[in-house]
Amino acid sequence: MTTIAQTFRQRFQSPSDVRNPSIREQESKLAMAAVVFFFVTLNIQIVSTAFTFSILAVFLIFSVLYHRQLYYFLSKNWIVLVFPAIVLLSAMWSNTPSDSLWYGIQLCVTIAIGVLLGVSSTQRQLVLGVFIGTAIVTIVSLASGRTGASASGPVLIGVTGSKDQMGFVALTLFASALAVLFDRHQRIALRLAALCLMPVGAYIATHVDAAAAMVATACAVAAFLAVYLLRYFYLRGRIVLVVVTLVALVPASVVAVGELSQSSEDGILRALGKDRTLTGRTIMWDLADHWIEQEPLIGHGYRSFWLGNSSDSTSLLHHFGLTDGRLFQFHNTYKEILVDTGWLGLVSLLITGIIFLFYVVADAFLNPGAPSAFIVSMFLLLIARSSLETIILTFYPYTVLFYACGTAAIVYFMNKPTSEKRGMRGLRSKAPISALSSNIATRSG
């Protein structure tokens, strides 16, 4: 079985392309540019048709440039296409067919952007591109000085448009800077820049009055270091370490949850700046459940609830002081998907997520390092936030990062030669995986 890169060359490239190193170098720079471009533009809040078409145009350009990679990946991992297909088909039974089709196309493009970044760039390029992109957004936001209202007073929102989005940008900057700093293959100048920007990202993430960003910052550090330190253990040592950790943490977590009293819950909520409705989330979830009961199997059509001008959506938007449903969500990925596409859409998305999770964790376990530690920590954080935020939305950086991380992990295993896969078991007992993966990292980084 040949590698994915060899398959591209054998099936689609001319011999002159294979022998010309300048072409490969140019493709590498273009991949990096794509990551930076999308993580800058998708983190800026601009609601206009012109902006939408500009994103579509750039995506089409990069899709043409990397059509070979996209074609081969999707032909081998067609399950990724099922959920986007259901989203498009939901326009057939939607309450607002034209809106569902238009925004469904935008969601498909958003998902495709994530897949594109995962197949066109290496894991190291992906991390560096995310770092540069979020650094640009953060610096511009600080320069703008734009603030927004919060329970504790004005907080920085910059060019992102909301404190939650600013918190996510800062969190991603912090996590990617941490990965760049610990990556010995990055240039010294980039690692020094990461060292300088890490505290900036951490400070903003913990001072924008966004509880999720504050908690996620601490979790990101713990998850990243836990995965990165696995490189210093043999495979058997990693297995023992993970089993012992699970044996210790799971019972402790169960006991802690069981002993959590109502007063303790109220104290935690106050510390995080939340009330028992989670700043109105439970109100939205109750209404979402009502709509799910009406069409549990196929839903009401993508985004039809927020754009259909029903009495429920109008009253909900009015409750939160909004008039435009395009910018709002249920703040729960699963309820959002169930309202839009029913269990048909949610099951297809969950299957994709489970496959991504398997490869992301396997990548981090068998190839521990700074890039894989960033990918697994961010992917797990997205999963953890999925019950409090909708991570699958049109032109949303959450969505792009979710699919980019999952795709990058799958591509890593597709790139491993068959000889390495077959011989790994015998070699693992003789040397740490990090030593065996040095050549792989050189090829993929």
C-alpha positions in Angstrom: 0.0 0.0 0.0 1.5 3.3 -1.1 1.4 6.5 1.0 -1.2 9.1 0.2 1.4 11.4 -1.2 2.7 8.7 -3.5 -0.8 7.9 -4.7 -1.3 11.6 -5.6 1.9 11.6 -7.6 1.3 8.3 -9.4 -2.3 9.1 -10.3 -2.4 12.8 -10.8 1.0 14.4 -11.1 3.5 14.5 -13.9 7.0 13.2 -13.5 8.4 16.7 -13.7 6.2 17.8 -10.8 7.6 15.0 -8.6 11.2 15.9 -9.3 10.8 19.6 -8.9 11.3 20.5 -5.2 10.3 24.1 -5.8 6.7 22.9 -6.6 6.5 21.1 -3.3 7.9 24.1 -1.5 5.4 26.4 -3.2 2.5 24.0 -2.2 3.8 24.1 1.4 3.7 27.9 1.5 0.2 28.0 0.0 -1.1 25.5 2.6 0.3 27.7 5.3 -1.3 30.8 3.7 -4.7 29.0 3.6 -4.6 28.2 7.3 -3.7 31.8 8.2 -6.3 33.3 5.8 -9.2 31.3 7.1 -8.4 31.6 10.8 -8.1 35.4 10.4 -11.3 35.9 8.3 -13.5 33.5 10.1 -12.7 35.0 13.5 -13.8 38.5 12.3 -17.4 39.3 12.6 -18.6 40.7 9.2 -22.1 40.0 8.1 -22.4 40.8 4.4 -23.1 39.0 1.2 -19.8 40.3 -0.2 -17.9 38.8 2.6 -19.6 35.5 2.1 -18.8 35.4 -1.6 -15.2 36.4 -0.9 -14.8 33.4 1.4 -16.4 31.2 -1.2 -14.1 32.5 -3.9 -10.9 31.9 -1.9 -12.1 28.4 -0.9 -12.7 27.5 -4.6 -9.2 28.7 -5.5 -7.6 26.6 -2.8 -9.9 23.7 -3.6 -8.7 23.7 -7.2 -5.1 23.8 -6.1 -5.5 20.9 -3.7 -8.2 19.0 -5.6 -6.1 15.8 -5.7 -5.7 15.7 -2.0 -9.4 16.4 -1.4 -10.5 13.8 -3.9 -8.3 11.1 -2.5 -9.2 11.8 1.2 -12.9 12.0 0.6 -13.0 8.9 -1.6 -11.5 6.9 1.3 -13.4 8.7 4.1 -16.8 9.3 2.4 -18.5 9.2 5.8 -17.4 12.8 6.3 -19.8 13.8 3.5 -23.0 12.3 5.0 -23.8 15.0 7.4 -23.3 17.9 4.9 -25.5 16.0 2.4 -28.3 15.7 5.0 -28.0 19.4 5.7 -28.5 20.2 2.0 -31.3 17.7 1.7 -33.1 19.3 4.7 -34.1 22.2 2.3 -36.6 19.8 0.8 -38.7 19.6 4.0 -37.7 23.0 5.5 -40.1 25.7 6.6 -37.9 28.1 4.7 -36.4 26.1 1.8 -34.3 28.9 0.2 -32.7 29.9 3.5 -32.0 26.3 4.4 -30.4 25.7 1.0 -28.3 28.9 1.1 -27.0 28.5 4.7 -26.6 24.8 4.1 -24.3 25.5 1.2 -22.3 27.8 3.5 -22.1 25.1 6.2 -20.8 22.6 3.6 -18.2 25.1 2.5 -17.2 25.6 6.2 -16.8 21.9 6.7 -14.9 21.6 3.4 -12.5 24.3 4.6 -11.7 22.3 7.7 -11.1 19.2 5.6 -9.0 21.2 3.1 -6.7 22.5 5.8 -6.3 19.0 7.2 -5.3 17.4 3.9 -3.2 20.3 2.4 -1.1 21.1 5.5 1.0 19.0 7.8 0.1 19.0 11.5 3.0 21.3 12.2 1.9 23.7 9.5 -1.7 23.6 10.8 -0.5 24.5 14.3 1.7 27.3 13.1 -1.0 28.7 10.8 -3.5 28.8 13.6 -1.0 30.5 15.8 -0.2 33.2 13.2 -3.9 33.7 12.3 -5.1 34.1 15.9 -2.1 36.3 16.7 -3.1 38.7 14.0 -6.7 38.8 15.1 -5.7 39.3 18.8 -3.2 42.1 17.9 -5.7 43.9 15.7 -8.4 43.5 18.4 -6.1 45.0 21.0 -5.3 47.9 18.7 -9.0 48.6 18.0 -9.8 48.8 21.7 -13.4 47.8 21.0 -15.2 46.6 24.1 -18.6 45.1 24.8 -20.9 44.8 27.7 -20.7 42.0 30.3 -21.9 41.4 33.9 -18.6 42.7 35.2 -18.4 45.7 33.0 -16.8 46.5 29.6 -14.6 43.7 28.2 -12.5 43.4 25.0 -14.3 42.1 22.0 -12.1 43.6 19.3 -12.9 42.7 15.7 -14.5 39.4 16.8 -17.9 40.9 17.7 -18.5 39.1 21.1 -16.7 38.3 24.3 -17.2 34.6 23.8 -15.6 34.7 20.4 -12.8 36.9 21.7 -12.3 34.3 24.5 -12.1 31.5 21.9 -9.5 33.4 19.8 -7.4 34.1 22.9 -7.7 30.5 24.0 -6.7 29.2 20.6 -3.8 31.7 20.5 -2.6 30.5 23.9 -2.8 26.8 23.0 -1.2 27.2 19.6 1.6 29.3 21.1 2.2 26.6 23.7 2.6 24.1 20.9 4.9 26.3 18.9 7.0 27.0 21.9 7.5 23.2 22.7 8.1 22.3 19.1 11.8 21.9 18.5 11.3 21.9 14.8 10.0 25.5 14.7 12.3 28.4 14.2 13.8 30.2 17.2 12.1 33.5 16.2 8.7 31.8 16.1 9.2 30.1 19.4 10.2 33.5 21.0 7.1 35.1 19.5 5.0 32.3 21.0 6.7 32.8 24.4 5.7 36.5 24.2 2.1 35.9 23.0 1.2 33.1 25.4 0.6 35.3 28.4 -1.4 37.7 26.2 -3.7 34.9 25.1 -4.0 33.6 28.6 -4.8 37.0 30.1 -7.5 37.8 27.5 -9.1 34.4 27.8 -9.4 34.7 31.5 -10.5 38.4 31.5 -13.3 38.6 28.9 -16.0 37.4 31.4 -16.5 34.2 29.4 -16.6 31.3 31.8 -16.0 28.7 29.2 -12.8 30.3 28.0 -11.5 30.6 31.6 -12.0 27.0 32.4 -10.8 25.8 28.9 -7.5 27.7 29.4 -6.6 25.6 32.4 -7.8 22.4 30.8 -5.8 23.2 27.6 -2.6 23.4 29.6 -3.3 20.1 31.4 -4.3 18.2 28.3 -1.4 19.5 26.3 1.3 18.7 28.9 -0.3 15.3 29.6 0.0 14.3 25.9 3.3 15.9 25.3 4.9 14.1 28.3 3.9 10.8 26.8 6.8 11.1 24.5 9.1 10.3 27.4 7.5 6.9 28.1 7.6 3.6 26.2 4.4 2.4 24.8 3.7 0.0 27.6 4.5 2.7 30.1 1.9 5.0 28.4 -0.7 2.3 28.6 -0.1 1.7 32.3 -0.1 5.5 32.9 -3.4 6.0 31.2 -5.0 3.1 32.9 -3.8 4.2 36.4 -5.0 7.7 35.7 -8.5 6.6 34.6 -8.8 4.2 37.6 -7.9 7.1 39.9 -10.0 9.8 38.3 -13.2 8.1 37.3 -14.2 7.0 40.8 -13.1 10.3 42.3 -15.2 12.2 39.7 -18.3 10.1 40.5 -17.9 10.7 44.2 -17.3 14.4 43.7 -20.5 14.7 41.6 -22.5 12.7 44.1 -21.4 14.9 47.0 -22.0 18.2 45.1 -24.8 20.0 47.0 -27.0 22.7 45.6 -25.1 25.3 47.6 -21.9 24.1 46.1 -23.4 24.3 42.6 -24.6 27.9 43.3 -21.1 28.8 44.4 -19.5 27.4 41.3 -22.0 29.2 39.1 -21.4 32.5 40.9 -17.6 32.0 40.5 -18.1 31.5 36.8 -20.5 34.5 36.5 -23.5 32.3 35.7 -27.0 31.8 37.1 -29.0 28.6 37.3 -30.3 29.2 33.8 -26.7 29.4 32.5 -27.4 33.0 31.3 -30.6 31.9 29.6 -29.4 28.7 28.0 -32.0 26.5 29.8 -34.8 28.7 28.5 -33.6 28.1 24.9 -33.1 24.4 25.5 -36.7 24.0 26.8 -38.0 25.6 23.6 -35.6 23.5 21.5 -37.0 20.3 23.1 -40.5 21.4 22.1 -39.5 21.8 18.5 -37.5 18.5 18.5 -40.6 16.6 19.7 -42.5 17.9 16.6 -40.1 16.5 14.1 -37.7 14.1 15.8 -36.5 12.2 12.8 -35.6 14.8 10.1 -36.0 18.1 11.9 -37.4 21.4 10.5 -34.6 22.2 8.0 -31.3 23.8 8.5 -31.5 27.2 10.3 -35.2 27.3 9.6 -36.0 27.9 13.2 -33.9 31.1 13.5 -34.8 32.4 10.0 -38.5 31.4 9.8 -39.9 34.3 11.9 -42.0 31.9 14.0 -43.5 33.3 17.2 -41.1 31.1 19.2 -38.0 32.3 17.5 -39.1 36.0 17.5 -39.9 35.9 21.2 -36.6 34.2 22.0 -34.6 36.8 20.0 -36.6 39.6 21.6 -35.8 38.1 25.1 -32.1 38.4 24.4 -32.4 41.9 22.7 -31.7 40.6 19.2 -33.4 41.0 15.9 -31.2 39.0 13.5 -31.5 35.2 13.9 -28.5 34.6 11.6 -26.1 35.4 14.4 -27.9 33.3 17.1 -27.9 29.7 18.3 -29.2 27.4 20.9 -25.8 27.2 22.6 -26.0 23.4 22.4 -24.6 21.5 19.4 -26.9 18.5 19.8 -30.1 20.4 20.3 -29.2 22.7 17.4 -28.7 19.7 15.1 -31.8 17.9 16.3 -34.0 21.0 15.6 -32.5 21.4 12.1 -31.9 17.9 10.8 -33.4 15.6 13.5 -31.8 12.3 14.6 -30.9 11.6 11.0 -28.4 14.5 11.0 -27.2 14.1 14.6 -26.4 10.4 14.2 -24.4 11.1 11.0 -22.4 13.9 12.8 -21.8 11.7 15.8 -20.4 8.9 13.7 -18.0 11.4 12.0 -17.0 12.7 15.5 -16.4 9.3 16.9 -14.1 8.4 13.9 -12.3 11.7 14.3 -11.9 11.1 18.1 -10.4 7.6 17.6 -7.8 8.9 15.1 -7.0 12.0 17.1 -6.4 10.1 20.3 -4.5 7.3 18.5 -2.3 10.0 16.9 -1.5 11.6 20.2 -0.9 8.2 21.9 1.4 6.7 19.2 3.0 9.9 18.0 3.2 12.3 21.0 4.6 15.7 20.3 3.7 19.3 20.3 1.5 19.2 17.1 -0.4 16.1 18.1 -0.8 17.5 21.7 -2.3 20.7 20.3 -4.7 18.7 18.1 -6.0 16.4 20.7 -6.3 19.1 23.4 -8.3 21.4 21.1 -10.4 18.6 19.8 -11.3 17.4 23.3 -12.1 21.0 24.4 -14.4 21.4 21.4 -16.2 18.2 22.4 -16.4 19.4 26.0 -17.9 22.7 24.9 -20.4 21.2 22.5 -23.0 20.9 25.2 -22.8 24.6 26.0 -22.0 26.0 22.6 -23.0 25.2 19.1 -19.7 24.2 17.4 -21.1 23.4 14.0 -22.2 26.6 12.3 -21.7 28.4 9.0 -18.3 30.1 8.6 -17.5 29.4 12.3 -13.9 28.8 13.4 -15.1 26.1 15.8 -16.4 24.1 12.9 -13.2 24.5 10.8 -11.0 23.5 13.7 -13.1 20.5 14.5 -12.8 19.1 11.0 -9.2 20.2 10.5 -8.0 18.4 13.6 -9.9 15.2 12.8 -8.8 15.2 9.1 -5.2 15.9 10.0 -5.1 12.9 12.4 -6.6 10.6 9.8 -4.1 11.9 7.1 -1.2 11.1 9.5 -2.2 7.4 9.5 -2.9 7.4 5.8 0.7 8.7 5.3 2.3 6.0 7.3 4.0 3.4 5.0 2.7 -0.2 5.3 6.1 -1.4 6.4 6.1 0.9 9.4 2.5 -0.1 10.4 3.4 -3.8 10.3 6.7 -3.4 12.0 5.6 -1.0 14.7 4.6 -3.7 17.2 8.0 -5.3 17.3 9.9 -2.0 17.3 7.8 -0.4 20.1 9.2 -2.6 22.8 12.7 -1.6 21.9 12.5 2.2 21.8 10.2 5.1 22.6 7.7 6.0 19.8 9.2 9.5 19.7 12.4 8.0 18.4 10.7 5.9 15.8 8.6 8.8 14.7 11.4 11.2 14.0 11.6 10.3 10.4 7.8 10.5 10.1 7.7 13.9 11.7 10.4 15.1 9.3 8.3 13.9 6.3 5.0 15.3 7.7 6.3 18.5 9.2 
